Amino acid sequence: MQIREDELSLEVSEIQNIMDLLSNLFYVRTAFIYNIADELYLKQIAGNNGDYQEYCKLIQQELGHRCRACDHDKFREASTRKEPLLYRCYNGLYEMFMPVHAENVLVGYLHFGQVRSEEEFSTIAQECALAEHSRLEELAENYNSMMVIRKERLLQISKLFKIIAEIMLKNSLIKIKMANPEYYLKKYIDNHLADPIDVNSTAKSLNRSPSYITHKFREFYGCSFHEYLIQARIEYARQLLLTKSIDETFQLCGFKNRYHFSKVFKKMLGKTPGQFKKTIIFNKNKF
């Protein structure tokens, strides 16, 4: 579950000071990245050394697609692990993403990066297929001019970032705006229709008690959690059946098997998924 910028409360100046301090201390690019969409970030608070290395600027002129792909992949991996992820990017530099969770919800990432390793450029160029770049000699020159930070030290920095994240959350530098709890209840369900969720898992995700979830559902929606979940899954199934098979649909909607899916679908809509698809085909042919 990820949230937008307008769902966050950020102490920008204090976060900026922390990023500046870390950036100056280790002379690496540091940032708090937030407002994530499709595993790509839209906003960030960067430290003093927030500009891209000349090596990176040169890479992006011709191989920028690799940078975007790397960010996409590593955001997802870091989010899944829920811990600092130190890795070598697709163009040979070391970076780290540290997912930051407030009330069990992903609010952004702490990042440091664009650090060269002890490896020679010839090794990096070969392993990362940099021969595709037309200005290989300039890449080598820029790479060799970068400061080397040993991997052991990078691991220590990543541990420090984890502590910094905990301090930022403890001191409420990053908070989720919880003025409308019904919004987060609905959003959690909508984002997990394919998962085996229930009242307990929802309560844990939103840092609330199961009884709170149970009572609030009745208050907000006039039905039980289970009733709402089934309605949401069937509505999602109706949309999916426009383009997907029945077998694909029931799995994407969180049903354990096709029989149960068909039974619930018919009970709610008065026709089976197969009959529903035939109606769709008939209407298409009609026009």
N, C-alpha and C positions, 0 to 999 in steps of 0.2 A: 504494500500500500504506500503510495507516494502522494505528497501534497504539493499544492501550488504555492506560489509566493504569497498570495493574499490570505493563505491559511496560516502563515507563519508570523510570529512576532520576533524580530531580530534587533539586538542591541548592536547596531552596525559599527558605531565608533569603537566599542570595546572589542568586538571581534576583529576589527581592523588593526587595533593595537597589538593583539595577540599574533595576527598574521605577520605584521611588520617585525615583531620581536623574533619570531621563529625564522623569518626570511633572513634577517640580519645576522642572527646567531649562526646559522648553518650555510648561509649564502646559497640557498636553493629557492626555487619558485614555490611559494606556498599560497594556499587559497582555501576558503570555505565555499564550496560549490552547492548551489541550491536551485530550486525551481527546475526539477528534472522532468524531461519528457522523452519517452522512447530511448532511455539510457543515454541521452545527450543532455548536457547542462545548458541552461539559458541565462543564468545569473551567477555571479561569483563576487566574493570579497577577497581581493588578492593582496599579498604582502608587498613590501617595497621592491623586491626582485620579481615582480609579477609579470614582467615582459617576457616574451619568448626568447630563448637562446637563438643566436644567429644561425646555429646549426638547424634548429627547428624551423625557423623562418624559411631557410633555403629548402629544406625537405618539403614543406607545405606547398611550395610553388609548383612542384611536379608530383609529389606523392602524398598530398593532403588527404586523399581517400583512406590511406592507411591510418592516419591519426584518428580520423572519425570512427573507423572500424574498431580501432584499439580501445578508444573511449567507450564505445558501445559495449564491447565484449567485457571489459574489465569492470565497468559499472555493475553489470549484471552479476559477474562473478563475486565481486566484493559484497554486493547486497545479499547474495545467497549465503556467503560465508559468515556475514555479520561480524567481521573482524578485519584488521588492517591487511591489505593486499599489496605486497611489494612485488613488482614484476619488471621485466625488461620490455619496453614498448616495441612495436613492430619495426621501428627504425633504429633500435640499438641503445636507447637511453633508459635509465632506471626511473620509475615513478611509483607512487603509492596512492591508493585510494582508501580512506578510512570511513566506512559508512557511519553516519550519526543518527541514532534513533532517539526520539523523544516520545515517551509513553508508548513504546513499542511500535512507533510509526517512523518510517524513514523520512528524515527531514533534509538530508543533504550528505555531502562528503567533505572531509578534510583531505587536502591534496598537497603533496609536495612532489617535485619532479624535475625532469630535464637535467638529470645528473649522469655524467659519463662514468663508466666503470674503469677498471684497470686494463681491460682488454684493448689491444691495438686496433686501429681503425680497419686494417686489412681483414682482421677476423670478423669485425662487425659488418663490414661491407659484404663479405662472403655469406655470412649466416643470415643477413637481412636482405639479401639480393638488392643492394643499393646500386648495382651496375646499371639499373634501369634509369637512374638519374643522369642527366646530361652534364652536370657540373660536379663530377665526382672529386676532382682535385680540390675544389673549394669546400666541399663537404669534409674532406680529410683535414684541411687546414683549420676549419672551425671546430671540428671534433677534438683535434689535438690541442687546441688552445683552451679547452674547458678544464675546470678543476676536477680532479679525481677524488671521489669519496669511496672508501672501501665498503664492501657490502656489509661487513659486520657493523660499521657505523650507521649505515642506512637502516639496519634492523633496529638499532638502538633509537634512532629518530622515530621510527614507526611506533615503537612502544611509548615514546614520549607523546606522540600525537594522540594515542589512545587515552592517556591521562588527561591531556588538554581537552579532549572531547567530553570526558566525564566532568571536568571542572566547568566547562561552558554550560552544560546542562544543569549541573547542580546549582549554579549561580543564575540560572534562568536567562542566560544570554540568548538562548534559542528556546522558544516556546511555541506550542500549537495553540491557535485560537480555538477554544472549545465552547464558544458562545452558543453554538447550535449542535448539540450532541446528536440530534436526529440525522443531521447531514452525514456524520461520520459512521453512524450505524448503517445507513443505506449504502454509503460508499464502500464500506468494508464488504458487505454482501455482494454488491455489483462487481467488485474486483476479484471475488473468490467463488464465483458460481460453479466453477469446475472442481472445486476442492471439497473435501469432506468436512465442512464447517458445521458448528453447532453453537449453542448459547455459550458454552464454556470457552471455546476457542475465540469467539468474538469478544467476550468479556476480557480475556487475557490480552488480546491484540489492542484493545482500546483502554487497557488499564482500569477496567471497571469490574464490579462484582457481577456474577451471573444473575443475581436477583435484580440488579439495576437494569440489565439488558431486558430481562423478562417483563418487568413492570413498564419500562419506557416504551417497549414495542406496543403494548396495549394502549398506552397513552398517545403515542404518536400516530400509529397506523390502524388502531382498532382491530388488530388481529394478533395472533401469536407469532413468535419468531419463526417457527416451522412453517406456518401458513404463508407468511410473507416470502420465505425462502423458496417454497414450492412455486408460488405465483411468479416470482422473479425468474426462476429457472424455466418455467413453461413459456413465459413471454420471450425470453432469450432464445428458446428452442424454435419458436415461430419465426424469428428472424433468421436463424441459422438454416432452417429447412428450405429457405428460398434458394440457397446455393450449395448446401451440403447434404450428404446422405444421412439416413436415419441413424446408422451406426456411428458416424462421426458426431452427429448432433447429441445423442444421449451421453456420450463420454465428455463432450465439451460442456455439458450442462450439469455434470456432477451426479448423474444417475448410475447406479451400480450395474444395471443390465438393461437390455432392450425391452424385456417384458415389463419391468416396473415402469420404465419410461412411458411405454405405450399405454399402460393402464392409467397412469396419472394424467397423461395428455388427453385421453378420451374423456376421463371424468371431468376435466376442467373445460374442455372445448367442444365436447360432444362428438368428436370424430378421432380416429386413430391418426398417428403421424403419416401412415401410408395414404389414408384418405385425404389428409390435408395436402400432401404433395401432389396427389392427382388433381386436386382443385387448382393448385398453382399452375400445373402444366396445362390444364384445360383453359384457364383464363389467358395464359400466354398465347395459346393457339387461336383462341377466339379473336384476339386483336392482331 
